[in-house]
Each structure stands twice: as structure tokens, then as C-alpha cells.
Amino acid sequence: MLELSNYARQLPAAIRSRYEEKIRMCAGIDPLTLDDDETVVDVNMYPKVECTDIKDYLVGRTSFVTREQFKAHKALEAHNFLTSGWVDERRLKHLEAGNVIVLGKIKHSQRMNAECLHPWLLVRQDGEVIAAHCTCMAGLGEACSHIGAVLFYLEAVVKHRDSLACTGKEDAWMPAYCRNLDCVPITEVGFSSAKARKRRLDEGQPSSTRARRLSQPLTLRPTKELWEAFLTDMSSARGRPAFFLLLDNYADAYIPAAAKFQSVLLTCTKMVPYHRGTPC
């Protein structure tokens, strides 16, 4: 059994039936029965309503305005409600399905002492309008200037919210907290600048170090016989290649004499006495 508001109980039968359908979309909640304790007012939780979402609803789904009228939407009465400051109390109720109930309160532009109108909308997080209603006469048709005013308000606030610089948001300039830092091979660490990564992205090249490495042709390792022949040739050539220090079979030639014959030097020091002024 649906719990209806006093407003819904007084609706004509046909309109009430449609109203109950919209309540079922709202998980059985009549938005007009929600108290302040059951809703929140948080700009960061507003659904991402954009101009295309408003056009889809007011022009495409409800035909409240024509395509030509929406091109000059700033001249619409709905937009005038927003710029005149008549939109008030934008409260939210998040549902388990991920949708959001948006409740508004619109003041009368001509009758300041009259009771405010209460439009509400069911909106997806991406901005798509699922259903809407308003307590005005035109709102019975699920589209009116008051519903449009709430939509234009959401669009304006979301646009301002998303365009804020990092210094305008709380702690947004700080790096994200990282509890665990995974270790990766140095070959997978990217040291390229942001400009270089963007250039590679524009050119269609892999942006990550790992992706670039995987996209390169695979270099075959030499066979054991070929590698031994290479080392033999290098050891017999003139000079002392430094990389031989890393090879067990060739590193002995690079040990300093003082370290190699340390025991012999200690024995000589003990056997030959040292006298001041006498050469060793």
C-alpha cells in the first residue's frame, strides 16, 4: 500500500493513477511526504544535469516547449524563475537504485503571499529525467515552468561545481591518500612529462611505459654458445670492458692488488721492521 500525501489523495482518479505510477518509480516514496530529516542539501551530490538532458525532457518527451523555443531558452519563463531568484529549497533523497529525488520550492512571481509550489523530479545520476511532477495546474501534465526552473538550477550549479579550480575545492589540491604503494619494475615506471605523454596520445602511440615496451618488437636473447664466444672475443681484445665486473668468471681481473694480496702485505709488514728515517 502506497503512502500518499494529502495533495495526492485529492487528485482526480486518472491523474492520481499516473501519480501512483511515478511514486512506484521512486521506490514507493511520495516525495511530498519527505521531511527535512530524510533529505540532504549537498551540491556535491547533485545529479549531473546538462542542457541536453533538459532539452530531451522539455522538448522530446513532454513537448512542453518547441525546439525553436528552447534555442532561446534564456527567454523562457522557467529560466526567468531561476534568474529572478524564485527557486528555493533544493533538497535531495538518494534511492538504492542510484536515482535521486530532487525536491524544489518555487515562489510565486505575482503573489508573494501565496503558498509556494512544490515541483519534484526523479533523476538519474547522469542527468536523465525519469519522471517529474508539480503542484501547479500545468504540473499535472508532468512539465511546467517550475519543473524547468529546477532543471535549469541543477544545470547551473553542476556546471559551476565542475568548473571550479582545484584551489576552490576543499583539499582538492592535495594528492590522494594512498595506503599501499605497489612496487613495480623500473622498466614499468613512467618518467615522461605530461607534455610528452599528451603528444604520444595525440599521435596514437601508447602512453604508458609498459604499453610502449610491449608494442616494440621482441629482442631475441643470444644462445649460450654465441654469448660465450662474444665474451671470449671481448676478453682478448685491448682494454678492460667494465661490464666484466658483473661476471663471475671475469671479475677477478678487476680486483685491486691491495685487496687481492692483502694477506701477503700484512705478512711483509710484520717481517720488515720500520725505523724512523730508514727506508723500507
Buried (B, 14 or more C-beta within 10 A) or exposed (E): EEEBBEBBEEBEEEEBEBBBEBBEBBEEBBBBBBEEEEBEEEEEEBBBBBBEBBBBBBBEBBEBBEEEEBEEBEEBBBBBBBEEEBBEEBBBBBEEEEBBBBBBBBBEEEEEEEEBBBBBBBBBEEBBBBBBBBBBEEBBBBBBBBBBBBBBBBBBBBEEBEEEEEEEEEEEEEEEEEEEEEEEEEEEEEEBEEEEBEEBEEEEEBBEBBEBEEEEEEEEEEEEEEEEEEBEEBBEEEEEEEEBEEEEEBEEEEEEEEEEEEEEEEEEEEEEEEEEEEEE
